[in-house]
Amino acid sequence: MSLSAHGIVLSLPNAWDGRIYGRPRLVANPAESSLLPGFDGIERGRLATLHAANFPLSGAEGEFAAEATARMPASGAFVALVEYQPDDRLVPGEGLFASREVPRALAPGDFHLETLMVPLRDQVGLQRFFTAGVRPFCLYAVIGSRSAAARGATAISEVLGSLVIV
């Protein structure tokens, strides 16, 4: 299966599920009546979020899919790629987003319990922050169990190997 939306292109292996959706990109420099501090509420494009997994996704997952990872099987592999909105404090290519390298080859030892958004059972996870062009992203990946880390890291690396961000 091939996915393409919001400047992200990705190929998924057979039996994988995935989707790319967009969240509003809001204009900075707010009016005084802004409901969201730092933004005036005018949408200017979309921020991409990608979810992919080797188990079925509901389509209703939040950005980092806590619901999906809570029910993933021990052999499960899950990937979220979440684009962040730049502003005066989040500058693409600086700070947490300084890396210009899109993560592609992941090793089992890259995954740890401490990097999970919601630590569950025997799961292990990974977070990588980077900038692609002028777009800041977080890659968040979860493997269903430590015993599946080698297979999961290989499968996730295969998916990331096909990732194109424009």
C-alpha positions in Angstrom: 0.0 0.0 0.0 1.2 3.5 -0.8 0.3 6.6 1.1 0.7 10.2 -0.1 -0.7 13.3 1.5 0.4 16.6 3.0 3.9 16.4 1.5 4.6 12.9 2.8 4.9 9.7 0.6 5.4 6.3 2.1 5.1 2.6 1.0 3.8 0.1 3.5 4.5 -3.7 3.5 1.6 -6.1 3.0 -0.7 -6.4 6.1 0.3 -3.0 7.4 -2.3 -0.3 8.0 -1.7 3.4 7.8 -2.9 6.9 7.0 -1.7 10.4 6.7 -3.9 13.2 7.9 -3.5 17.0 8.3 -4.0 19.3 11.3 -4.5 23.0 10.9 -1.4 25.1 10.5 -2.3 28.4 12.1 -0.9 31.9 11.4 1.4 33.4 14.1 1.1 36.9 15.6 -2.4 36.7 17.1 -5.2 39.2 17.4 -5.9 40.1 21.1 -9.0 37.9 21.0 -7.1 34.8 19.9 -8.5 31.6 21.5 -5.0 29.9 21.1 -2.2 32.1 22.5 0.4 32.7 19.8 -2.0 32.2 16.9 -4.8 34.2 15.3 -6.8 31.2 14.3 -6.5 31.6 10.6 -5.5 28.3 9.0 -2.7 28.4 6.5 -2.2 24.9 5.2 -1.9 21.6 7.2 0.6 20.0 9.5 1.1 16.3 8.7 0.6 13.3 10.9 1.4 9.8 9.7 0.4 6.6 11.5 1.5 3.2 10.3 1.3 -0.2 12.1 1.5 -3.9 11.4 -1.9 -4.3 13.1 -5.2 -2.6 12.3 -5.6 1.0 13.3 -9.0 2.5 14.2 -8.6 5.7 12.4 -9.5 7.7 15.5 -6.0 7.7 17.1 -4.6 10.9 18.6 -1.3 12.3 17.3 0.8 9.7 19.1 -1.9 6.9 19.1 -1.9 5.9 22.8 -5.1 4.0 22.1 -3.5 2.0 19.3 -0.3 1.2 21.3 -2.4 0.2 24.3 -4.0 -2.6 22.3 -1.1 -3.5 20.0 0.0 -7.2 20.1 3.3 -8.3 21.5 4.6 -8.6 17.9 3.3 -5.2 17.0 5.2 -2.3 15.4 3.8 1.2 15.3 5.1 4.5 13.8 3.9 8.0 14.2 5.5 10.9 12.3 4.1 14.2 13.7 4.9 17.6 12.1 5.2 20.5 14.5 4.3 24.1 13.9 7.3 26.5 13.8 7.1 29.7 15.8 9.5 32.1 17.5 10.4 29.3 20.1 10.4 26.3 17.7 12.8 27.1 14.9 13.3 24.4 12.3 16.9 23.1 12.3 17.6 24.4 15.9 17.5 23.0 19.4 15.5 19.8 19.8 14.9 19.8 16.0 18.6 20.5 15.0 19.1 17.2 13.3 18.6 17.4 9.5 18.8 13.6 9.2 15.5 11.8 8.6 15.7 8.6 10.8 15.7 5.5 8.6 17.8 2.7 10.0 16.8 1.8 13.5 18.4 -0.8 15.7 16.7 -2.9 18.5 19.0 -1.1 21.0 17.5 2.3 20.0 14.1 1.3 21.7 13.6 1.9 25.4 10.8 1.8 27.9 11.7 5.4 29.0 10.8 6.9 25.6 7.2 5.6 25.6 4.5 8.2 25.9 2.5 5.7 27.9 4.6 2.9 29.3 2.8 -0.4 29.0 3.7 -4.0 29.7 6.9 -5.0 28.0 6.7 -2.4 25.2 9.7 -0.3 24.1 9.7 2.9 22.1 11.8 5.5 20.4 11.6 9.2 19.8 13.6 11.2 17.2 13.2 14.9 16.5 14.5 16.3 13.2 13.9 18.9 10.5 13.2 17.9 6.9 13.7 21.0 4.7 11.9 23.6 6.8 9.5 21.1 8.5 10.1 20.0 12.1 9.0 16.5 13.0 9.0 13.9 15.7 9.3 10.3 14.8 7.7 8.1 17.5 7.9 4.3 17.2 6.7 1.5 19.5 7.4 -2.2 19.5 4.9 -4.5 21.3 7.5 -6.3 23.4 11.3 -6.4 24.1 11.4 -9.9 22.6 10.1 -8.5 19.3 12.6 -5.6 19.2 14.8 -7.1 16.4 11.9 -7.9 14.1 10.1 -4.7 14.9 13.1 -2.4 14.4 13.7 -4.1 11.0 10.1 -3.7 9.9 10.0 -0.1 11.0 13.3 0.6 9.2 11.9 -0.9 6.1 8.9 1.5 6.2 11.1 4.5 7.0 13.4 3.5 4.1 10.5 4.4 1.7 9.6 7.7 3.4 9.8 10.9 1.3 9.1 14.3 2.8 8.7 17.2 0.4 
